[in-house]
Amino acid sequence: MVALVTDSAKTLTGREPSRATVVPRIRHVAPAGIPDTPDTPASPATPRKAPVLGPLGLLTVLLGAALPLIDFFIVNVALPTIERDLNAGESVLEMVVAGYGVSYAVLLVLGGRLGDTYGRRRLFLWGLALFGLTSLACGLAPDAWTLVAARVAQGAASALMLPQVLATIHAATSGDRRGKALGLYGATGGISSVAGQLLGGLLVSANLLGTGWRAIFLVNVPVAAVALLLALRTVPDSRSEQRARSDIAGTVLLAASLIALLLPLTEGRAAGWPVWSWALLIAAPFLAWAFYAVERRGEATGGSPLLPPSLLREPALRTGLAIGLPLFLGFGGFMFVVAVALQQGLSLGPVAAGMALVPMCAAFFAASLTGPRLIPKHGRRVMTWGALIQGAGLALLGATVLWRWPDLGPLGMAPGMAVLGFGQGLQLPTYFRVVLGSVPAERAGAGSGLAVTNQQSCLALGVAILGSLFLTLAPSIGVRDALLTAFGVQLAGIAATALLSLRLPRSVA
């Protein structure tokens, strides 16, 4: 074939072609009956190997996901001890909770975007390391305001780490493995929330080496170190194929929107609702509109918006995010008011208050493992069933509180807690499958950041709204009736979750 091409060139030009001007093209000629194949390219592009998340890698990222969620709730049962030890007022104590939650929620989308751009494994490792260091700073804080500052930094470290967990699962698993991984992620979230308050009670009561409340933060340091060593060996790297440019305007506006909403709701009541709190609440919707306008313009002009509005074009994604509002708002508020009511209203110690949540934790874990097996066959009905079961459990718990207060202990609350926890456990994995199911792999970080920002913002709002309602009513109508009122508000949210679930597609990816 080479000689034939050379002779043809000599016939056309009348001279022998030089080696510099002749570029032989080798074409494979297939035998008769066998289809010809295209020319072989000279330098074939090597496709990037898809990342694979193994069992130990999954365990490692789930451990990383558990740490921030545990620390969101672990301080609830330690607040009275912190108040006595650091001579902190109520507003400062709320900042210990709110400072972590606000910085966490504000930076989650940015953390997901950074993972897309610079590598999710790298951001996960940095987040783990910084989480360990900021936990050490919390445990060694000499006064209340230093503790608040350390908690804000700890929330920022969590925001770097957590979005990489969902994004890695989304990018490095598929099919049944992804469904099981998301089920375990949902189980991790629920168990971490409940275990945080139980672990906090145990550590405060144990007073290890005289550390008291400080142990709830210091225990994170060795755990984060072990997770960091495991992650170096087991977590695969993944990132977006296209390197995104920074979106400074979008980042600033998103942070301003969330701060304007969350800060006054978490601090306003304790501060007496000053002018700044109302000013921020009025500014919040305008800042949110400005953020959306900037992101829409950036995507339309070929920019790299922090949160591309095109992600919201999928109806299932929008409905899933809407379902997350009452789901997580009720969960965050429930955990807070129950912890306070059991300690202040029933005079239970931190350990007994934590033990009351054990049936809820066990049922949540069982349902989180069961739900992913039901979703392929029953689709959206799993979310509806979960909401109805959760509502039945909360109604049973409310009836128990109404009839047996104040002669009520962890054992008497167990049936209602177990039913409630099972319903929640069915909903969480379904939520994450719905929200992430329509997100392409290259946008896994942004989609994960959106999902967990919705989750964490609503948890913080739940503590602020239901917590403020409970704390405002308790002095006038009593702890029991204030708790029942909070339960009634949460029941309305559960009903909204059930109704919204009917708008989901019949089948869930």
Buried (B, 14 or more C-beta within 10 A) or exposed (E): EEEEBBEEBEEEEEEEBEEEEBEEEEEEEEEEEEEEEEEEEEEEEEEEEEBEBEEEBBBBBBBBBBBBBBBBBBBBBBBBBBBEEBEBEEBBBBBBBBBBBBBBBBBBBBBBBBBBBBBBBBBBBBBBBBBBBBBBBBBEBEEBBBBBBBBBBBBBBBBBBBBBBBBBBBBBBEEEBBBBBBBBBBBBBBBBBBBBBBBBBBBBBEEBEEBBBBBBBBBBBEBBEEBBEBBEEBBBEBBBEEEBEEBEBBBBBBBBBBBBBBBBBBBBBBBEEEEEBEEBBEBBEEBBEBBBEBBBEBBEEEBBBBBBBEBBEBEBBBBBBBBBBBBBBBBBBBBBBBBBBBBEBBEBBBBBBBBBBBBBBBBBBBBBBBBBBBBEEBBBBBBBBBBBBBBBBBBBBBEBBEEEBEEBBBEBBBBBBBBBBBBBBBBBBBBBBBBBBBBEBBBBBBBBBBBBBBBBBBBBBBBBBBBBBBBEBBEEEBBBBBBBBBBEBBBEBBBBBBEBBEBBBEEBB
